[in-house]
């Protein structure tokens, strides 16, 4: 695999997407283990269709990253931005939620 790694700067570029849902709604979706990719499939497909080459590489990097590493990055993003959504996604208890949604995203691709 490539030596490329995602950084906080990569996350920051998409902060609006990560914080679109208020934290209390995201928390409920996590608790219910909601498949967000399936639920918002049409928007996800449209978003993916509009990615440029750099964004496609970043998405590929995300999909091929270890979930634990992604969660460490989410906690780093939380510490730097204080956005609660990152804290929720970085919580190790929410690993299954992230795995399910990443797996669903892989299916779309």
Backbone as CSV, one residue per row, in Angstrom:
resi,resn,N_x,N_y,N_z,CA_x,CA_y,CA_z,C_x,C_y,C_z
1,UNK,0.839,-1.191,0.000,0.000,0.000,0.000,0.877,1.245,0.000
2,UNK,0.357,2.306,-0.429,1.047,3.581,-0.509,1.446,4.087,0.872
3,UNK,2.479,4.912,0.880,2.928,5.522,2.129,2.107,6.761,2.466
4,UNK,1.191,7.138,1.565,0.349,8.307,1.810,-0.503,8.099,3.051
5,UNK,-0.658,9.171,3.796,-1.486,9.139,4.999,-2.411,10.330,4.996
6,UNK,-3.585,10.113,5.514,-4.516,11.219,5.674,-4.058,12.085,6.835
7,UNK,-4.320,13.372,6.728,-3.938,14.314,7.771,-5.155,15.134,8.187
8,UNK,-4.977,15.880,9.243,-6.047,16.783,9.683,-6.402,17.761,8.574
9,UNK,-5.434,18.206,7.821,-5.708,19.153,6.733,-6.644,18.542,5.691
10,UNK,-6.490,17.245,5.441,-7.398,16.558,4.519,-8.818,16.571,5.076
11,UNK,-8.936,16.294,6.358,-10.243,16.282,7.023,-10.838,17.681,7.030
12,UNK,-10.017,18.640,7.342,-10.494,20.030,7.444,-11.105,20.520,6.134
13,UNK,-10.573,20.048,5.021,-11.105,20.448,3.723,-12.556,19.993,3.536
14,UNK,-12.966,18.969,4.280,-14.319,18.425,4.165,-15.124,18.604,5.444
15,UNK,-14.713,19.549,6.265,-15.361,19.748,7.559,-16.865,19.950,7.438
16,UNK,-17.289,20.627,6.417,-18.729,20.871,6.243,-19.497,19.556,6.124
17,UNK,-18.918,18.582,5.453,-19.578,17.279,5.327,-19.645,16.553,6.663
18,UNK,-18.550,16.617,7.423,-18.507,15.929,8.711,-19.438,16.569,9.729
19,UNK,-19.682,17.837,9.576,-20.464,18.551,10.590,-21.858,18.948,10.097
20,UNK,-22.250,18.434,8.953,-23.553,18.771,8.381,-24.689,18.380,9.336
21,UNK,-24.590,17.193,9.892,-25.605,16.749,10.860,-25.201,17.245,12.240
22,UNK,-26.110,17.868,12.959,-25.804,18.281,14.328,-25.354,17.067,15.143
23,UNK,-24.508,17.311,16.121,-23.926,16.206,16.888,-24.980,15.332,17.568
24,UNK,-26.071,15.924,18.055,-27.090,15.107,18.722,-27.782,14.171,17.741
25,UNK,-27.929,14.584,16.496,-28.527,13.714,15.475,-27.535,12.618,15.093
26,UNK,-26.270,12.990,14.904,-25.244,12.001,14.591,-25.137,10.969,15.705
27,UNK,-25.211,11.435,16.938,-25.150,10.535,18.087,-26.290,9.514,18.047
28,UNK,-27.476,9.966,17.715,-28.623,9.065,17.603,-28.418,8.065,16.469
29,UNK,-27.915,8.533,15.355,-27.674,7.643,14.218,-26.615,6.593,14.559
30,UNK,-25.608,6.996,15.290,-24.571,6.053,15.721,-25.175,5.030,16.681
31,UNK,-25.938,5.506,17.646,-26.555,4.622,18.636,-27.469,3.593,17.968
32,UNK,-28.160,4.004,16.927,-29.066,3.109,16.205,-28.342,2.306,15.127
33,UNK,-27.055,2.554,14.981,-26.219,1.909,13.964,-26.839,2.064,12.572
34,UNK,-27.186,3.304,12.251,-27.837,3.643,10.987,-26.852,3.581,9.831
35,UNK,-27.284,2.971,8.757,-26.486,2.925,7.543,-26.746,4.231,6.785
36,UNK,-25.897,5.209,7.029,-26.087,6.541,6.429,-25.861,6.534,4.923
37,UNK,-24.939,5.718,4.462,-24.657,5.665,3.026,-25.895,5.178,2.284
38,UNK,-26.528,4.153,2.816,-27.745,3.633,2.193,-28.886,4.651,2.303
39,UNK,-29.010,5.246,3.458,-30.090,6.205,3.714,-30.006,7.421,2.785
40,UNK,-28.788,7.861,2.500,-28.576,9.044,1.656,-27.889,8.661,0.347
41,UNK,-28.232,7.499,-0.170,-27.560,6.931,-1.344,-27.507,7.892,-2.529
42,UNK,-28.610,8.527,-2.864,-28.628,9.400,-4.050,-27.664,10.574,-3.889
43,UNK,-27.600,11.160,-2.690,-26.671,12.260,-2.460,-25.223,11.769,-2.477
44,UNK,-24.996,10.584,-1.932,-23.644,10.020,-1.910,-23.175,9.738,-3.330
45,UNK,-24.036,9.140,-4.133,-23.685,8.837,-5.527,-23.368,10.122,-6.283
46,UNK,-24.179,11.139,-6.086,-23.949,12.426,-6.749,-22.616,13.029,-6.301
47,UNK,-22.347,12.983,-4.991,-21.101,13.518,-4.451,-19.897,12.792,-5.050
48,UNK,-19.964,11.472,-5.084,-18.859,10.666,-5.615,-18.635,10.987,-7.089
49,UNK,-19.718,11.177,-7.818,-19.617,11.489,-9.243,-18.956,12.821,-9.542
50,UNK,-18.911,13.702,-8.550,-18.326,15.034,-8.750,-16.920,15.184,-8.173
51,UNK,-16.317,14.085,-7.741,-14.982,14.172,-7.155,-13.929,14.421,-8.227
52,UNK,-12.943,15.239,-7.879,-11.813,15.413,-8.785,-10.782,14.316,-8.494
53,UNK,-9.697,14.304,-9.232,-8.698,13.232,-9.095,-8.096,13.170,-7.686
54,UNK,-7.782,14.318,-7.126,-7.212,14.345,-5.770,-8.211,13.790,-4.756
55,UNK,-9.464,14.180,-4.889,-10.501,13.713,-3.969,-10.735,12.207,-4.116
56,UNK,-10.651,11.709,-5.336,-10.788,10.266,-5.556,-9.664,9.506,-4.856
57,UNK,-8.453,10.047,-4.919,-7.313,9.428,-4.234,-7.526,9.419,-2.725
58,UNK,-8.036,10.538,-2.204,-8.294,10.617,-0.765,-9.377,9.622,-0.352
59,UNK,-10.419,9.500,-1.151,-11.482,8.542,-0.856,-10.924,7.122,-0.866
60,UNK,-10.100,6.810,-1.855,-9.479,5.490,-1.924,-8.611,5.240,-0.694
61,UNK,-7.901,6.261,-0.275,-7.062,6.154,0.920,-7.916,5.886,2.164
62,UNK,-9.035,6.564,2.270,-9.957,6.349,3.396,-10.478,4.915,3.386
63,UNK,-10.929,4.476,2.230,-11.526,3.144,2.128,-10.519,2.027,2.394
64,UNK,-9.250,2.316,2.204,-8.217,1.305,2.421,-7.438,1.521,3.715
65,UNK,-7.892,2.444,4.534,-7.237,2.719,5.816,-7.835,1.843,6.905
66,UNK,-7.040,1.603,7.909,-7.507,0.889,9.089,-8.470,1.803,9.849
67,UNK,-9.570,1.255,10.310,-10.577,2.062,11.011,-9.996,2.680,12.274
68,UNK,-9.142,1.950,12.970,-8.506,2.516,14.168,-7.711,3.770,13.823
69,UNK,-6.997,3.735,12.695,-6.231,4.914,12.261,-7.156,6.078,11.915
70,UNK,-8.261,5.768,11.266,-9.235,6.813,10.933,-9.806,7.440,12.201
71,UNK,-10.050,6.612,13.205,-10.600,7.143,14.447,-9.582,8.003,15.199
72,UNK,-8.327,7.638,15.117,-7.283,8.484,15.718,-7.283,9.845,15.020
73,UNK,-7.427,9.829,13.713,-7.480,11.080,12.948,-8.712,11.908,13.333
74,UNK,-9.836,11.247,13.557,-11.050,11.957,13.975,-10.849,12.618,15.341
75,UNK,-10.173,11.929,16.247,-9.907,12.521,17.570,-8.950,13.701,17.447
76,UNK,-7.979,13.603,16.551,-7.075,14.732,16.308,-7.868,15.919,15.768
77,UNK,-8.783,15.631,14.844,-9.630,16.695,14.278,-10.490,17.324,15.374
78,UNK,-10.985,16.499,16.287,-11.782,17.026,17.393,-10.944,17.950,18.281
79,UNK,-9.743,17.524,18.618,-8.883,18.331,19.492,-8.544,19.677,18.863
80,UNK,-8.420,19.689,17.549,-8.055,20.932,16.867,-9.263,21.822,16.577
81,UNK,-10.416,21.212,16.329,-11.580,21.993,15.907,-12.661,22.133,16.980
82,UNK,-12.657,21.222,17.950,-13.689,21.163,18.996,-15.074,20.834,18.434
83,UNK,-15.124,20.235,17.242,-16.393,19.820,16.642,-16.765,18.451,17.212
84,UNK,-17.891,18.391,17.888,-18.283,17.171,18.599,-18.489,15.984,17.646
85,UNK,-18.841,16.259,16.405,-19.051,15.179,15.443,-17.772,14.346,15.291
86,UNK,-16.630,15.009,15.282,-15.358,14.289,15.183,-15.132,13.415,16.412
87,UNK,-15.490,13.932,17.573,-15.327,13.164,18.808,-16.185,11.900,18.759
88,UNK,-17.409,12.032,18.283,-18.290,10.877,18.158,-17.707,9.834,17.207
89,UNK,-17.207,10.288,16.075,-16.642,9.365,15.092,-15.323,8.762,15.567
90,UNK,-14.610,9.475,16.416,-13.340,8.988,16.926,-13.466,8.051,18.107
91,UNK,-14.650,7.958,18.685,-14.868,7.096,19.839,-14.766,5.627,19.419
92,UNK,-13.836,4.863,20.028,-13.666,3.452,19.659,-14.956,2.623,19.776
93,UNK,-15.873,3.029,20.624,-17.152,2.314,20.758,-17.975,2.388,19.470
94,UNK,-17.658,3.349,18.613,-18.439,3.558,17.398,-17.790,2.958,16.152
95,UNK,-16.841,2.072,16.373,-16.103,1.440,15.279,-17.031,0.680,14.323
96,UNK,-18.006,-0.047,14.859,-18.919,-0.826,14.007,-19.730,0.080,13.083
97,UNK,-20.130,1.237,13.595,-20.879,2.203,12.787,-20.029,2.662,11.599
98,UNK,-18.781,2.967,11.859,-17.889,3.431,10.790,-17.639,2.304,9.794
99,UNK,-17.378,1.117,10.300,-17.117,-0.030,9.426,-18.310,-0.291,8.514
100,UNK,-19.503,-0.303,9.076,-20.696,-0.565,8.281,-20.839,0.465,7.156
101,UNK,-20.650,1.738,7.484,-20.824,2.785,6.476,-19.709,2.778,5.436
102,UNK,-18.493,2.484,5.839,-17.408,2.366,4.858,-17.627,1.165,3.943
103,UNK,-18.085,0.050,4.510,-18.376,-1.127,3.698,-19.478,-0.824,2.676
104,UNK,-20.488,-0.100,3.087,-21.570,0.267,2.181,-21.059,1.190,1.065
105,UNK,-20.175,2.090,1.423,-19.575,2.993,0.433,-18.750,2.192,-0.584
106,UNK,-18.020,1.208,-0.095,-17.234,0.340,-0.998,-18.144,-0.368,-2.000
107,UNK,-19.326,-0.795,-1.567,-20.266,-1.458,-2.448,-20.701,-0.538,-3.594
108,UNK,-20.880,0.744,-3.267,-21.311,1.709,-4.302,-20.245,1.930,-5.358
109,UNK,-19.011,1.763,-4.959,-17.911,2.017,-5.886,-17.620,0.771,-6.699
